[in-house]
Amino acid sequence: MSITGGKRGIIPNWIDENDWTATDRIDWIHRIMAFSSRDWSRTPETHHSHKDPEMWAIWILACIDTKEEALETWYSSCDDWNTPEEE
């Protein structure tokens, strides 16, 4: 499974196909972790400024209470990642 940072208007399936119940959110976390090629035992902490879409998706699924807030948080992250850094 590969999760990439997108743009506004592109809704990731882990948000779109999720009823946002605790059970569904945990199920999507399991899917992301199970189908990812990364070694999750060696994954550092992440925060908003890290461009790590898989880890950020898991954080959103675990910590955000509503689908609408999750989508806005995801878009905000993508906006930050797609903004060129100042020199």
KAVEN-V460308 format. One record per residue. N is the residue number from 1. RES is the residue in one small letter. OMEGA is omega in degrees with one decimal (999 if undefined). D_LAST is the distance of its C-alpha to the last C-alpha in Angstrom with 2 decimals. Layout:
BEGIN
{{N,RES,OMEGA,D_LAST} {N,RES,OMEGA,D_LAST}}
END
This chain:
BEGIN
{{1,m,178.5,33.56} {2,s,176.4,29.98} {3,i,178.9,27.94} {4,t,175.6,24.73} {5,g,-176.5,22.27} {6,g,-179.8,23.41} {7,k,178.2,23.12} {8,r,-179.0,25.22} {9,g,176.7,28.76} {10,i,-176.5,28.93} {11,i,178.8,30.89} {12,p,-177.4,31.01} {13,n,179.6,34.62} {14,w,170.7,34.41} {15,i,-174.3,34.01} {16,d,-175.4,36.13} {17,e,-173.8,39.06} {18,n,176.7,39.19} {19,d,178.5,41.69} {20,w,169.0,39.54} {21,t,179.2,42.54} {22,a,-179.6,42.08} {23,t,179.6,43.92} {24,d,179.6,41.79} {25,r,177.9,38.53} {26,i,177.7,39.80} {27,d,178.9,41.02} {28,w,174.5,37.59} {29,i,177.9,36.05} {30,h,179.8,38.78} {31,r,-178.7,38.10} {32,i,-177.4,34.39} {33,m,-177.1,35.13} {34,a,-175.0,38.19} {35,f,176.9,36.72} {36,s,178.4,33.38} {37,s,-176.0,33.22} {38,r,175.5,31.31} {39,d,-174.2,33.15} {40,w,177.9,33.02} {41,s,-178.7,34.52} {42,r,-178.4,31.32} {43,t,178.8,28.79} {44,p,174.6,26.56} {45,e,178.2,26.08} {46,t,173.0,23.50} {47,h,-170.5,21.87} {48,h,-174.7,20.13} {49,s,177.4,16.57} {50,h,176.4,17.92} {51,k,-180.0,18.15} {52,d,-172.9,21.82} {53,p,179.6,23.87} {54,e,-178.7,27.24} {55,m,179.8,26.82} {56,w,176.9,25.41} {57,a,178.9,28.41} {58,i,178.4,30.78} {59,w,179.5,29.40} {60,i,-180.0,29.84} {61,l,-177.1,33.33} {62,a,-167.5,34.33} {63,c,-175.3,33.05} {64,i,-171.4,32.93} {65,d,-178.1,36.34} {66,t,178.6,36.31} {67,k,-179.5,35.35} {68,e,178.6,33.79} {69,e,178.0,31.58} {70,a,-179.9,30.69} {71,l,179.1,29.66} {72,e,178.1,27.51} {73,t,178.6,25.84} {74,w,178.7,25.28} {75,y,179.1,23.83} {76,s,178.1,21.48} {77,s,-179.7,20.24} {78,c,177.4,19.91} {79,d,179.6,18.02} {80,d,-177.3,15.46} {81,w,-176.4,15.34} {82,n,177.5,15.13} {83,t,179.2,12.27} {84,p,178.2,9.09} {85,e,177.7,6.38} {86,e,179.2,3.77} {87,e,999,0.00}}
END
